[in-house]
Amino acid sequence: MKSISNTLITSLIASGLLLTGCGGGGDSSGPSTGTVKWVEGEFIPYAQLANQCDADLKEKLWLRSWSNDTYLWYSEIIDRDPAPYQVLEYFARLKTENLSASGEPKDKYHYSMPTSEWEQLNQSGASVGYGMTVYVQQRSDKTDRKITVAYTEPNSPATNANIARGTVVVSIDGVNVKDASDSASIGILNKGLFPENPGQQTRFTLQDLGASQTREVVLTAQTVVSTPVKNTKVLSTPSGTIGYMQFNAHIATAERGLFDAINTLANAKVDDLVLDLRYNGGGLLAMASQLGYMIAGEQATKDRIFENISFNDKYPTKNPVTGETLTPRPFYDKTFGFNTSLLSSGQSLPSLNLSRVYILTTDRTCSASEALINSLRGIDVEVIQIGGTTCGKPYGFYPTPNCATTYFTIQFKGVNDKGFGDYSDGFVPSSSPTLQSEVPGCDIADDFSHALGDKEESQLAAALYYRDNNSCPTQVAKASRTQAKPQFIDVGYMLEDTRNQNILLNNRILTQPK
């Protein structure tokens, strides 16, 4: 995929539905036609500049006014003259440059993508690629690189070539992955991993899990439709029946998958649930609310808040995008019909009525996935976190299209029923938690030597061990963040970006050493 990456959204729509047009903009006074120009500190209402696509200046001034009106940290944007910049370059600068308390960039989630791609991706999970998601590891100096397949999509070029979890990509079109460093070689790697168009052919040298020799395959890129809910399993153990479910993205097509998966587990009368969110970068907050209800049930969620959201100080009581009065988001107990061809609206959701859930995480677990963790903890459902620290995104935005590009800029933040939402550095699994952002559980590295859903896979095995022993297993690899932290790159599909702006604008997943 092209303009976004470390996956995942984030439509996170306050009404639970997607925003499909340009609107809003505060005061509607002022000229809507004629010559416009940049004047420092003066902002034309953005509704008057929307979709005037024949002039770059109007597009840039639309972005400027829209950001000044709706961006959560609008007062921290430097009001630059847009003239020296291309449209996307200018948008990249319409955000805070401040750092968080931990020294990280305050805003790591500022990106854009072609509207046609966004609509296709959000509605059907479709994007151009090979149907494989890979995990990129490299040192802080961008050397000693390793690319491992994390999972594949069914009926995709990757699965048709018998590529599976744990396969290592040794080279791409003849360029060695491990030590490529010059710009030409990096460009070849990126082009191979991120095909621009269907039909692009790329030669991969692969080493399958457990194999001593490599093999070569030529993959032809195509439009791949993702399966966001998969591997629903009922696991029998001596101490009870456990449900397992891999959930990769809160997109429209996932509503049907979640509905069916929870029905299956409810009919099996599972005693506990292991929810695998390690590759789920977010999506629709309304869907996260539905899943929260399906886990906890009617009794636990009745009259409780899934999330309270707030916008910038210009809008203390009103949603600046929809114009609606701000009200708490409940736990939804009905279907929305996000994709009506798969599931109609208004149906009662099934539920497991659990007071505890085990959630598998990595630093790719983000946004709506984190909101789900936070909301369940807010109503005293016991969350046991197994895996790595999550990405840290207690914020959301409305995807907003203008001139064939959809823009994503942080517009609101959320808190749970107890008023907590301070997890900008992520939720941290801990055997002895002391902070609210620390969650009881185990720091366990992702295990590429076993299939997802295999009871021997490290994270799932740790969840099962913790259930029986109320403690973490010993002698397992930890997932703690380090200076040479691995990076997630989605080749099959991506919904939310947590990488830097250079990668966003240039579609680069790998960069040269400095």
Order of alpha helices (4+ residues) and beta strands (2+ residues): alpha-alpha-beta-alpha-beta-beta-beta-alpha-beta-beta-alpha-beta-beta-beta-beta-beta-alpha-beta-alpha-alpha-beta-beta-beta-alpha-beta-beta-beta-beta-beta-beta-beta-alpha-beta-alpha
